[in-house]
Structure formats: C-alpha cells, structure tokens
Amino acid sequence: MAVALALGAVIAAGCPRRLDPRAQELPGVRREDVERYRLALRALDEQDPGRARALAEPLARPEAPLELAERARYVLGVASYRLGDLATARTLLRPLAERLEPGEDAIELQAILADLARRQGQVVEALGHYERFYRGARPVEQAYIRAEATRLVALLPPEAQASWRQRLELPAGSAVPPSGAVGLVVPLSGRDRPLGDRVLRGVLLGLGLLEAGGAPLELHVRDSASSVERAAAAAAELAATGVVALIGSPARGERAAVEREAAGRGLLVLDVSLATAEPSRGRTLRLARPPEVRVRALCEHLVREGHRSVAMLAPETPFGRAMLQQAAEALRGRVRIVGELTFPDGATTFVAVAKQLLQLRPEALLLPVSAAQLELIAAQLAASGVIPTQNVPGTRGGQAPPVRLVLSTAEGLGERLLRHAGRYLQGAVLAPISLGGLPVDDPALAALGERFRRVLGEEGGALDALAHDAGHLLVQACAAGAGGRPCTAAALERGLEGLQRTGATGPLSFDAQGQRSGPALLVRIDGMQLRMVHPPKVSYNGRSAG
C-alpha cells in the first residue's frame, strides 16, 4: 500500500516534458541510484520483470528526483504489465502516452495501453492507442493492428466507423463475415520477438488477413513478452473469450505453458515450433516434422536408390549426435556405414573432413545440417574432389569424386543455398521443413512460395511456413466442419477428420498422437530449381508399383 501511495504521488507530480527512459544523462541524481535504474532497465530487457520491478520501486518514491522517478515509473508499468498486474500498469503508463520520446519504447507503450484499454471495453481509447502505435509500427505489426482494429471498429456506431477505417487503413467491410475466432500467443516483445514476428505474419497470411477481401476467422493476438508466465496467462485469457483453437508460441517454455492451459480446457492447440517429437499435452497438432523423421526419410530414399555405402557428417552437438544415431539405426544391415564423422559447432573449415572422406570413399553422404552449414561444407568438399561440381570434369588426380549422392535435412533452406552452392549440389536430395522461395515443380507449393514473396516482400522461412499452415488448416477445417454456420470447437474437430490439404510445408495430415503423418517433403536439386521426390506407390501385395 505504501508503494502504491508513493507511486500515486509521483504520477500527480508529472510535468509535460518529453521523456526518454533510455537517456544516459541524469543530472543531480546519485550515482548509485543511476546504476540501480540501469540495472532495472537491463532486467526489463532480459525478461525478468520481477527483478525490474524490485529495482525500480525505491526510485519512484516522492523524495526521489522527479526525472528519475518518471523513468522508474515507465519500468514499473511495463514490468507490472508483463507480470499480469494490469491495473497498476494502466495507472503508471497512461500519463506517459503523449510524452514518451519516439522510438521502440514509445511503440511498445502504445501497444500495451491499447491492449489495456481493449480489455476494459474502452473501444475509442484503444483505437486511439492503436493509431499512435500504427504510425511507427513495422509492416507485420501494422497488419496485426488492422486485424485487431477491424474487430473494435465494428463495435462503434455506424457514423463513427468510416473515420477510423480511413485513419487505420481498414477495408470498407469484410467480404466474408468471420464465423469464429482463433487465438495466437507469441512473443512480440523481448528476446524472442523475431520468432514472434515470423509466426504472426505467417498466421496473418494463412488466415487471409494480409490480403483484401476479409477472412473467415478472426484472430485474437496476445503478446507473451518472451515470458512463460505471460504466455500461460494469455492462453487462459484467450480460452475464456471463446476462441475455437490456439496457435502456440514457438519458444519452448512458452509452448509448453500454452499447451498446459489449453489441455485443462479441452482446447485444440496448433504447435508451430520448429522441432519437437514430444507427446502432446491434451489435444495438440504439431505442424513441424521432427528432424529425426526427416533423417529417416532420407535414409529410406538412400536405400531405394541402391547405394552400397554411406558416410554421415553432423555437428558435434546433442542434436548432431542424435541425428547420427537415428540414421545409423535406420540403415544398419541395409547399407554399409563407413564413417560417422562430426565437426565442431560453428566450424567454417572442413579440409580435415574432406581428407577423411577421400580415404573412406563412400558412395553417399548424409548431412543432418542447416542450409548455411551445407553451403560451406559443399564448397569445400567439391574443392577437395569429394563431390562433383556442375560443368567441371569429374576427376581429380585420376580418380572421380567418390560421393554420388548427397542427402541433407537443410534446415532453413532458402534461395541463398542454390545461389552460392547449387553447382556443387546437383542431384542432392533434401528434406527441409519448407522450401523457402525456391522454384519447385509442384504447382501448389510453387504458388504458395510466390504468394509469400508477393505479400511479404521476401521469401518465407520455416516459421513463416508453419504458421501459415496453422492458419490455413484452421480456415479449411472450420469451413468443412461448420457448413456455413459459426465455427465452434466441435465443428473444428469434425472438419479436421479426414481433411487433406497441401500447405507451405507439404500435405497436412496428422496421426492419433498429433504428429505429422504421411511422407516427408523430399526434393532434388536440378539446376536452379527443385523437383519433388515422390515415394514409390505400393500395390495391393505390398510391392513397389513404380
């Protein structure tokens, strides 16, 4: 209570000067107080709002210098918001709305105040904050603001709607009235903000909210602020609003928190994190194929191709060792494994590895590595004569390059790999999560890649693709299960049964445990494009039918 009264006195003493909470100069303030304030800011940046609040509270008392107390109030307000103390956050931050210096802090402040006003049903106030936030926001944030504001504007009297639509660049009306709502919990602030940005824009694209014509489902977004506690609270809040499903955060701890909250309410979760084979908590659909599944798919292709020997090369990390183990188990007794090699994580030279491979002379090489690592490795192996180079005679010292087939998971595949290393990887077979912006001979995947480029202005990455597919799947399942009526959780479940659609990550289907089912996405490098590698069809007697 004493702290609350002290903060109230500080707020009442506010003055109309502009405020920059990151400014370095604090004349007349004790050095130890300046250091304490800087530690509070650092704790806020490091996603430790409890420590930030504990450090800032003494600096906001009435006896503290006014400029220091005002800055401390900003830290306290943001920390309170991230800790779920919304009433305190609103009291502390509202007086700063017009006074904070332009920049990232001001944008985050407007976003927080808009959310606080929206929660209290203050529609016009929330729209006002969204408008201020909109002016300095990034394109993906602007798309989010338009999605949130469209729903709020519809609550206003008809005569008040036109002005807000113009100010926030909203469409005149939705061509397809929303039939339900889905929730999204992602970090839009804090250390994991880049991940949240990717997921948000992918979901917006998958739901059709980045293009004209409206969307069949509303999207309700909550910022986890890179905090497990905030993610759990956001999931609980969204569940209480009646959303039919949640799309969970890509951050590991947050993902688990969202799944726990949803499981207790029987709510479907779509997991867009990049790699996990964990059992589902409650009802969860995992959009990404785990890397071990993709490694096994590469091994099966290797066996089908008839190569007699293989070497494997992976980073010396828990992930790399696990992938080598998966491959060894899949190939044991079927193909001769002549070497299981590793390299230090972060290595940029592979001369020693190339010498080993020249001695081992495997017919195939399996690389469970990222696209960036594959680019470096391929160039050096080609220079050493381990793999061939396009349009270059295939002999070195009288011997042809031993490796005839390269296979890789190529995590993070994109245009850069073919541009920089394509001539060394002709015929290589890849099992990525998604294809980035690369041209491919599958019309549906090619059209999706072009759509990403047209709408986002760049090729989509794996997180963009997974998030797009989550939104796309929900739209299709609701359409199938609701039959033109409002989409409920039960209708969504009905629509998911037997649903077969192709997304940016390939065919979308799931097993009883919520893991992706069906064949993994395999492609072969052919020139400067990709060609789909389809598994053989199986006849009624179980034999290959071609």
C-alpha positions as CSV (number, residue, x, y, z in Angstrom):
1,M,0.0,0.0,0.0
2,A,2.8,2.4,0.9
3,V,4.4,1.8,-2.5
4,A,1.1,2.4,-4.3
5,L,0.6,5.7,-2.5
6,A,4.1,6.8,-3.3
7,L,3.7,6.0,-6.9
8,G,0.4,7.9,-6.9
9,A,2.2,11.0,-5.6
10,V,4.9,10.7,-8.3
11,I,2.2,10.4,-11.0
12,A,0.4,13.5,-9.7
13,A,3.7,15.4,-9.8
14,G,4.2,14.7,-13.5
15,C,5.0,17.5,-15.9
16,P,4.7,17.9,-19.7
17,R,8.4,17.4,-20.6
18,R,9.2,14.8,-23.2
19,L,10.5,11.6,-21.6
20,D,13.2,9.2,-22.9
21,P,13.7,6.3,-20.5
22,R,17.0,5.3,-22.2
23,A,18.7,8.7,-22.0
24,Q,22.1,8.5,-20.3
25,E,22.1,11.8,-18.5
26,L,20.5,12.2,-15.1
27,P,22.0,15.4,-13.5
28,G,21.7,15.8,-9.8
29,V,21.0,12.0,-9.2
30,R,23.2,9.9,-7.0
31,R,25.5,7.6,-8.9
32,E,24.1,4.5,-7.0
33,D,20.6,5.4,-8.0
34,V,21.5,5.8,-11.6
35,E,23.2,2.4,-11.6
36,R,20.1,0.9,-9.9
37,Y,17.9,2.3,-12.6
38,R,20.2,1.0,-15.4
39,L,20.0,-2.5,-13.8
40,A,16.2,-2.2,-13.7
41,L,16.2,-1.4,-17.4
42,R,18.5,-4.3,-18.1
43,A,16.3,-6.7,-16.1
44,L,13.4,-5.5,-18.2
45,D,15.3,-6.2,-21.4
46,E,16.4,-9.6,-20.1
47,Q,12.7,-10.5,-19.5
48,D,13.0,-10.5,-15.7
49,P,10.1,-8.2,-14.8
50,G,10.0,-9.3,-11.2
51,R,13.6,-8.1,-10.6
52,A,13.0,-5.0,-12.7
53,R,10.0,-4.0,-10.5
54,A,12.0,-4.7,-7.3
55,L,14.9,-2.5,-8.5
56,A,12.7,0.4,-9.8
57,E,10.2,0.7,-6.9
58,P,12.5,2.6,-4.5
59,L,13.4,5.0,-7.3
60,A,9.8,6.1,-7.8
61,R,9.1,7.4,-4.3
62,P,8.2,11.1,-3.8
63,E,11.6,12.0,-2.4
64,A,13.4,10.8,-5.5
65,P,14.4,13.3,-8.2
66,L,11.4,13.8,-10.5
67,E,13.2,12.8,-13.7
68,L,14.4,9.6,-12.2
69,A,11.0,8.8,-10.7
70,E,9.3,9.3,-14.0
71,R,11.7,6.9,-15.7
72,A,11.3,4.4,-12.9
73,R,7.5,4.7,-13.4
74,Y,7.9,3.5,-17.0
75,V,9.9,0.5,-15.9
76,L,7.4,-0.3,-13.2
77,G,4.5,0.0,-15.6
78,V,5.9,-2.3,-18.2
79,A,7.1,-4.8,-15.6
80,S,3.6,-4.8,-14.0
81,Y,2.0,-5.4,-17.4
82,R,4.3,-8.4,-18.1
83,L,3.6,-9.7,-14.6
84,G,-0.2,-9.5,-15.2
85,D,-0.8,-6.7,-12.8
86,L,-2.9,-4.8,-15.4
87,A,-4.5,-2.2,-13.1
88,T,-1.1,-1.0,-11.8
89,A,0.3,-1.0,-15.3
90,R,-2.6,1.2,-16.6
91,T,-2.2,3.7,-13.7
92,L,1.5,4.0,-14.2
93,L,1.7,4.1,-18.0
94,R,-1.4,6.1,-19.1
95,P,0.1,9.5,-18.2
96,L,3.1,8.8,-20.4
97,A,1.1,8.2,-23.6
98,E,1.8,11.6,-25.1
99,R,5.2,12.3,-23.5
100,L,7.5,9.4,-24.4
101,E,10.1,10.2,-26.9
102,P,9.5,8.5,-30.3
103,G,11.2,5.1,-30.6
104,E,10.8,1.4,-29.7
105,D,9.8,2.3,-26.1
106,A,7.0,4.6,-27.3
107,I,5.7,1.9,-29.7
108,E,5.7,-0.7,-27.0
109,L,3.9,1.7,-24.6
110,Q,1.2,2.4,-27.1
111,A,0.7,-1.3,-27.8
112,I,0.4,-2.0,-24.1
113,L,-2.1,0.8,-23.5
114,A,-4.1,-0.3,-26.5
115,D,-4.3,-3.8,-25.0
116,L,-5.2,-2.5,-21.6
117,A,-8.0,-0.3,-22.9
118,R,-9.3,-3.1,-25.1
119,R,-9.6,-5.4,-22.1
120,Q,-11.6,-2.8,-20.3
121,G,-14.0,-2.3,-23.2
122,Q,-12.7,1.3,-23.9
123,V,-13.1,0.9,-27.6
124,V,-12.3,4.5,-28.7
125,E,-9.3,4.8,-26.3
126,A,-7.9,1.5,-27.6
127,L,-8.3,2.6,-31.2
128,G,-6.5,5.9,-30.3
129,H,-3.5,4.0,-29.0
130,Y,-3.5,1.6,-31.9
131,E,-3.5,4.6,-34.2
132,R,-0.4,6.0,-32.5
133,F,1.2,2.6,-32.5
134,Y,0.4,2.2,-36.2
135,R,2.4,5.2,-37.2
136,G,5.7,3.8,-36.1
137,A,5.0,0.1,-36.4
138,R,6.7,-2.4,-38.7
139,P,4.6,-3.9,-41.6
140,V,3.8,-7.1,-39.7
141,E,2.7,-5.1,-36.6
142,Q,0.5,-2.9,-38.8
143,A,-1.2,-6.0,-40.2
144,Y,-1.8,-7.1,-36.6
145,I,-3.2,-3.7,-35.7
146,R,-5.5,-3.7,-38.6
147,A,-6.8,-7.2,-37.6
148,E,-7.5,-6.0,-34.0
149,A,-8.9,-2.7,-35.0
150,T,-11.3,-4.1,-37.6
151,R,-13.0,-6.0,-34.8
152,L,-13.1,-3.0,-32.5
153,V,-14.4,-0.6,-35.2
154,A,-17.3,-2.9,-35.8
155,L,-18.4,-2.2,-32.2
156,L,-18.8,1.6,-32.9
157,P,-21.9,3.3,-34.2
158,P,-22.0,3.3,-38.0
159,E,-21.4,7.0,-38.2
160,A,-18.1,6.7,-36.3
161,Q,-16.7,3.8,-38.2
162,A,-15.8,5.5,-41.5
163,S,-13.3,7.8,-39.9
164,W,-11.5,5.1,-38.0
165,R,-11.4,2.9,-41.1
166,Q,-9.7,5.7,-43.0
167,R,-7.2,6.5,-40.2
168,L,-6.1,2.9,-39.8
169,E,-6.3,1.9,-43.5
170,L,-9.0,-0.6,-42.9
171,P,-11.1,-2.1,-45.7
172,A,-14.7,-0.8,-46.1
173,G,-16.0,-4.1,-44.9
174,S,-15.3,-7.8,-44.8
175,A,-16.4,-9.7,-47.9
176,V,-16.6,-12.9,-45.8
177,P,-18.2,-12.3,-42.3
178,P,-16.0,-14.1,-39.7
179,S,-17.5,-17.3,-38.5
180,G,-15.3,-17.8,-35.4
181,A,-12.1,-16.7,-33.7
182,V,-8.8,-18.3,-33.0
183,G,-6.2,-17.2,-30.5
184,L,-2.4,-16.6,-31.1
185,V,0.1,-16.4,-28.2
186,V,3.5,-15.2,-29.4
187,P,6.4,-13.0,-28.2
188,L,6.0,-9.6,-29.8
189,S,8.5,-8.0,-27.3
190,G,11.6,-9.2,-25.5
191,R,14.4,-11.5,-26.6
192,D,12.1,-13.9,-28.7
193,R,10.4,-11.1,-30.6
194,P,12.0,-12.1,-34.0
195,L,10.3,-15.5,-33.6
196,G,7.0,-13.9,-32.8
197,D,7.2,-11.6,-35.8
198,R,7.7,-14.6,-38.1
199,V,4.8,-16.5,-36.7
200,L,2.5,-13.5,-36.6
201,R,3.0,-12.7,-40.2
202,G,2.7,-16.3,-41.3
203,V,-0.6,-16.7,-39.4
204,L,-2.0,-13.5,-40.8
205,L,-1.2,-14.7,-44.3
206,G,-2.7,-18.2,-43.7
207,L,-5.9,-16.7,-42.4
208,G,-6.1,-14.3,-45.3
209,L,-5.7,-11.2,-43.2
210,L,-2.9,-9.7,-45.2
211,E,-4.9,-9.5,-48.4
212,A,-8.1,-7.8,-49.5
213,G,-11.4,-9.4,-49.0
214,G,-11.5,-10.2,-45.3
215,A,-11.1,-13.6,-43.6
216,P,-13.4,-16.3,-42.4
217,L,-11.9,-16.3,-39.0
218,E,-11.0,-13.6,-36.5
219,L,-7.5,-13.6,-35.0
220,H,-7.1,-12.6,-31.3
221,V,-3.4,-11.9,-30.6
222,R,-1.7,-11.8,-27.2
223,D,1.9,-10.8,-26.6
224,S,3.7,-13.3,-24.3
225,A,6.5,-10.7,-23.8
226,S,9.0,-13.6,-24.0
227,S,7.7,-14.8,-20.6
228,V,6.4,-18.3,-19.7
229,E,4.1,-16.8,-17.1
230,R,2.7,-14.2,-19.5
231,A,2.2,-16.9,-22.1
232,A,0.2,-19.0,-19.7
233,A,-1.9,-16.1,-18.6
234,A,-2.5,-15.1,-22.3
235,A,-3.6,-18.6,-23.2
236,A,-6.1,-18.7,-20.2
237,E,-7.5,-15.3,-21.2
238,L,-7.9,-16.3,-24.8
239,A,-9.6,-19.5,-23.8
240,A,-12.1,-17.5,-21.7
241,T,-13.1,-15.4,-24.8
242,G,-14.4,-18.5,-26.6
243,V,-11.7,-19.0,-29.3
244,V,-12.1,-22.3,-31.1
245,A,-8.3,-23.1,-31.0
246,L,-5.0,-21.6,-30.0
247,I,-1.8,-21.3,-32.1
248,G,1.0,-21.6,-29.6
249,S,4.3,-19.8,-29.2
250,P,7.4,-21.1,-31.0
251,A,9.5,-20.6,-27.8
252,R,9.9,-23.9,-26.0
253,G,8.9,-22.9,-22.4
254,E,6.0,-20.8,-23.7
255,R,4.8,-23.5,-26.0
256,A,4.6,-25.9,-23.0
257,A,2.7,-23.3,-20.9
258,V,0.2,-22.7,-23.7
259,E,-0.4,-26.4,-24.1
260,R,-0.9,-26.9,-20.3
261,E,-3.5,-24.1,-20.2
262,A,-5.3,-25.4,-23.3
263,A,-5.3,-29.0,-22.1
264,G,-7.1,-28.1,-18.9
265,R,-9.9,-26.5,-21.0
266,G,-10.0,-29.2,-23.7
267,L,-8.9,-26.6,-26.3
268,L,-7.1,-27.5,-29.5
269,V,-3.5,-26.2,-29.9
270,L,-1.6,-25.9,-33.1
271,D,2.2,-26.1,-32.4
272,V,4.4,-24.2,-34.8
273,S,7.7,-24.7,-33.1
274,L,10.5,-25.9,-35.4
275,A,11.4,-29.2,-33.9
276,T,9.8,-31.4,-31.3
277,A,8.8,-35.0,-31.0
278,E,7.3,-34.5,-27.5
279,P,4.0,-36.2,-26.8
280,S,1.0,-33.9,-27.0
281,R,-0.4,-32.3,-23.9
282,G,-4.1,-32.6,-24.3
283,R,-5.1,-32.0,-27.9
284,T,-2.1,-30.7,-29.8
285,L,-1.3,-30.8,-33.5
286,R,2.4,-30.4,-34.2
287,L,3.0,-28.8,-37.6
288,A,6.7,-29.4,-38.0
289,R,8.1,-32.9,-38.8
290,P,10.8,-33.6,-36.2
291,P,14.3,-33.8,-37.7
292,E,14.6,-37.5,-36.9
293,V,11.6,-38.2,-39.1
294,R,13.2,-36.3,-42.0
295,V,16.5,-38.1,-41.4
296,R,14.8,-41.4,-41.6
297,A,13.0,-40.4,-44.9
298,L,16.4,-39.6,-46.4
299,C,17.7,-43.0,-45.3
300,E,14.8,-44.7,-46.9
301,H,15.5,-42.8,-50.1
302,L,19.1,-43.8,-49.9
303,V,18.2,-47.5,-49.7
304,R,15.8,-47.2,-52.6
305,E,18.5,-45.7,-54.7
306,G,20.7,-48.8,-54.2
307,H,23.9,-47.1,-53.0
308,R,26.0,-49.6,-51.1
309,S,28.0,-47.4,-48.7
310,V,27.4,-44.1,-46.8
311,A,29.3,-41.7,-44.6
312,M,27.5,-39.4,-42.2
313,L,28.6,-35.9,-41.1
314,A,27.0,-33.9,-38.4
315,P,27.9,-31.1,-35.9
316,E,29.3,-32.2,-32.6
317,T,26.2,-31.2,-30.6
318,P,23.4,-33.2,-28.9
319,F,21.3,-32.6,-32.0
320,G,24.0,-33.8,-34.3
321,R,24.8,-36.9,-32.3
322,A,21.1,-37.8,-32.0
323,M,20.7,-37.5,-35.8
324,L,23.7,-39.8,-36.4
325,Q,22.1,-42.3,-34.1
326,Q,18.8,-42.1,-35.9
327,A,20.4,-42.6,-39.3
328,A,22.6,-45.5,-38.0
329,E,19.5,-47.3,-36.7
330,A,17.6,-46.8,-39.9
331,L,20.5,-48.0,-42.1
332,R,22.0,-50.8,-40.1
333,G,22.1,-54.0,-42.0
334,R,20.9,-52.3,-45.2
335,V,23.7,-50.0,-46.3
336,R,27.4,-50.2,-45.2
337,I,28.2,-47.2,-42.9
338,V,31.8,-46.4,-43.5
339,G,32.1,-43.4,-41.2
340,E,30.2,-41.3,-38.6
341,L,32.0,-38.0,-38.6
342,T,31.5,-34.9,-36.6
343,F,32.7,-31.3,-36.7
344,P,32.8,-28.6,-34.1
345,D,29.6,-26.5,-34.0
346,G,30.3,-23.2,-35.7
347,A,33.2,-24.7,-37.8
348,T,33.9,-22.9,-41.1
349,T,36.6,-25.1,-42.5
350,F,36.2,-28.8,-43.4
351,V,39.6,-29.7,-45.0
352,A,40.3,-32.4,-42.5
353,V,36.8,-33.9,-43.0
354,A,37.4,-33.9,-46.8
355,K,40.6,-35.8,-46.4
356,Q,38.8,-38.4,-44.3
357,L,36.0,-38.8,-46.8
358,L,38.6,-39.2,-49.7
359,Q,40.0,-42.1,-47.7
360,L,36.6,-43.7,-46.9
361,R,35.2,-43.1,-50.4
362,P,31.5,-43.5,-49.6
363,E,29.0,-43.6,-52.5
364,A,26.6,-41.4,-50.5
365,L,27.0,-38.7,-47.9
366,L,24.3,-37.9,-45.3
367,L,24.4,-34.4,-43.7
368,P,21.8,-33.6,-41.0
369,V,22.9,-29.9,-41.0
370,S,21.5,-26.5,-41.6
371,A,21.4,-25.0,-45.1
372,A,24.1,-22.5,-44.0
373,Q,26.4,-25.3,-42.9
374,L,25.6,-27.3,-46.1
375,E,26.6,-24.3,-48.2
376,L,30.1,-24.2,-46.5
377,I,30.6,-27.9,-46.5
378,A,29.6,-28.5,-50.1
379,A,32.0,-25.8,-51.5
380,Q,35.0,-27.3,-49.6
381,L,34.1,-30.9,-50.4
382,A,33.9,-30.0,-54.1
383,A,37.2,-28.2,-54.0
384,S,38.8,-31.3,-52.4
385,G,37.3,-33.7,-55.0
386,V,34.8,-35.4,-52.7
387,I,31.7,-34.4,-54.6
388,P,31.5,-33.2,-58.2
389,T,31.0,-29.7,-59.5
390,Q,28.5,-28.8,-62.2
391,N,30.1,-28.4,-65.7
392,V,33.6,-29.4,-64.3
393,P,35.3,-32.6,-65.4
394,G,34.6,-35.2,-62.6
395,T,38.1,-36.4,-62.0
396,R,40.8,-35.3,-59.6
397,G,44.2,-36.9,-59.7
398,G,42.9,-39.6,-62.0
399,Q,40.0,-40.5,-59.6
400,A,36.4,-39.5,-59.9
401,P,34.7,-37.9,-56.8
402,P,33.6,-40.8,-54.7
403,V,30.3,-39.4,-53.4
404,R,27.5,-39.8,-56.0
405,L,24.6,-38.7,-53.7
406,V,24.4,-36.0,-51.1
407,L,21.4,-36.1,-48.7
408,S,20.7,-33.3,-46.1
409,T,17.9,-32.0,-43.8
410,A,19.0,-28.5,-45.0
411,E,17.4,-26.7,-42.0
412,G,16.4,-23.2,-43.0
413,L,16.5,-23.8,-46.8
414,G,16.3,-20.8,-49.0
415,E,17.5,-19.2,-52.2
416,R,21.0,-18.5,-50.8
417,L,21.9,-22.2,-50.8
418,L,21.3,-22.6,-54.6
419,R,22.8,-19.3,-55.4
420,H,26.0,-19.9,-53.6
421,A,26.4,-23.7,-53.6
422,G,24.0,-25.0,-56.2
423,R,26.7,-26.1,-58.7
424,Y,28.2,-28.4,-56.0
425,L,24.9,-29.9,-55.1
426,Q,23.3,-31.0,-58.3
427,G,21.2,-34.1,-57.7
428,A,21.3,-33.7,-53.9
429,V,18.2,-34.8,-52.1
430,L,16.9,-32.5,-49.3
431,A,14.3,-33.0,-46.5
432,P,13.7,-29.4,-45.2
433,I,10.7,-28.2,-43.3
434,S,9.8,-25.8,-46.1
435,L,11.2,-24.7,-49.4
436,G,11.7,-21.0,-48.8
437,G,11.2,-19.1,-52.1
438,L,12.8,-21.7,-54.3
439,P,11.1,-22.7,-57.6
440,V,9.7,-26.2,-57.5
441,D,7.9,-28.4,-60.0
442,D,4.8,-28.8,-57.7
443,P,2.2,-26.2,-58.8
444,A,0.6,-25.8,-55.3
445,L,3.9,-25.3,-53.5
446,A,5.2,-23.0,-56.2
447,A,2.1,-20.9,-55.9
448,L,2.4,-20.6,-52.2
449,G,6.1,-19.6,-52.5
450,E,5.1,-16.9,-54.9
451,R,2.3,-15.7,-52.6
452,F,4.8,-15.4,-49.7
453,R,7.1,-13.2,-51.9
454,R,4.2,-11.1,-53.3
455,V,2.6,-10.4,-49.9
456,L,5.6,-10.4,-47.5
457,G,8.1,-8.9,-50.0
458,E,10.6,-11.7,-49.3
459,E,10.8,-15.5,-49.3
460,G,9.2,-17.2,-46.3
461,G,11.2,-19.1,-43.8
462,A,10.3,-22.3,-41.9
463,L,8.5,-20.4,-39.1
464,D,6.5,-18.3,-41.7
465,A,5.5,-21.5,-43.5
466,L,4.5,-23.5,-40.4
467,A,2.4,-20.5,-39.1
468,H,0.8,-20.1,-42.5
469,D,-0.2,-23.7,-42.5
470,A,-1.7,-23.4,-39.0
471,G,-3.9,-20.6,-40.1
472,H,-4.7,-22.2,-43.4
473,L,-5.6,-25.5,-41.7
474,L,-8.0,-23.8,-39.3
475,V,-9.8,-22.0,-42.1
476,Q,-10.2,-25.2,-44.1
477,A,-11.3,-27.3,-41.1
478,C,-13.8,-24.7,-39.9
479,A,-15.3,-24.5,-43.4
480,A,-15.6,-28.2,-43.7
481,G,-17.0,-28.8,-40.2
482,A,-19.3,-25.8,-39.7
483,G,-21.1,-26.0,-43.0
484,G,-21.6,-22.2,-43.3
485,R,-22.6,-21.8,-39.6
486,P,-20.5,-20.3,-36.9
487,C,-17.4,-22.4,-36.2
488,T,-17.3,-24.0,-32.8
489,A,-14.6,-26.2,-31.2
490,A,-16.8,-29.2,-32.0
491,A,-17.2,-28.1,-35.6
492,L,-13.5,-27.6,-35.9
493,E,-12.8,-31.1,-34.7
494,R,-15.3,-32.5,-37.2
495,G,-13.7,-30.6,-40.0
496,L,-10.2,-31.9,-39.1
497,E,-11.4,-35.5,-39.5
498,G,-10.1,-36.8,-42.9
499,L,-9.1,-33.3,-44.0
500,Q,-6.5,-33.4,-46.7
501,R,-4.9,-30.1,-47.8
502,T,-1.5,-29.0,-49.0
503,G,0.3,-26.3,-47.2
504,A,3.6,-24.5,-47.5
505,T,5.2,-27.4,-45.6
506,G,3.6,-30.1,-47.8
507,P,0.5,-32.3,-47.3
508,L,-1.3,-31.6,-44.0
509,S,-2.3,-34.7,-42.1
510,F,-1.8,-35.9,-38.5
511,D,-1.7,-39.2,-36.6
512,A,-3.6,-40.0,-33.4
513,Q,-0.7,-38.5,-31.3
514,G,-0.9,-35.2,-33.2
515,Q,2.3,-35.7,-35.2
516,R,2.5,-35.0,-38.9
517,S,1.7,-38.2,-40.9
518,G,2.3,-39.2,-44.5
519,P,5.6,-39.0,-46.4
520,A,8.1,-36.3,-45.5
521,L,8.8,-33.5,-48.0
522,L,11.7,-34.6,-50.2
523,V,13.1,-32.5,-53.1
524,R,16.1,-32.9,-55.5
525,I,18.2,-30.1,-56.7
526,D,18.0,-29.8,-60.5
527,G,19.8,-26.8,-61.9
528,M,18.5,-23.7,-60.1
529,Q,15.2,-25.3,-59.0
530,L,13.8,-28.2,-57.0
531,R,12.0,-31.3,-58.2
532,M,9.7,-33.3,-55.9
533,V,10.9,-36.7,-54.9
534,H,7.8,-38.9,-54.5
535,P,7.9,-42.2,-52.6
536,P,7.1,-45.2,-54.7
537,K,3.5,-46.3,-54.8
538,V,2.7,-49.6,-53.1
539,S,0.4,-52.2,-54.8
540,Y,-2.1,-54.4,-53.0
541,N,0.6,-57.1,-52.4
542,G,3.0,-54.6,-50.7
543,R,5.4,-54.4,-53.6
544,S,6.6,-51.3,-55.3
545,A,4.3,-50.2,-58.1
546,G,6.6,-47.6,-59.5
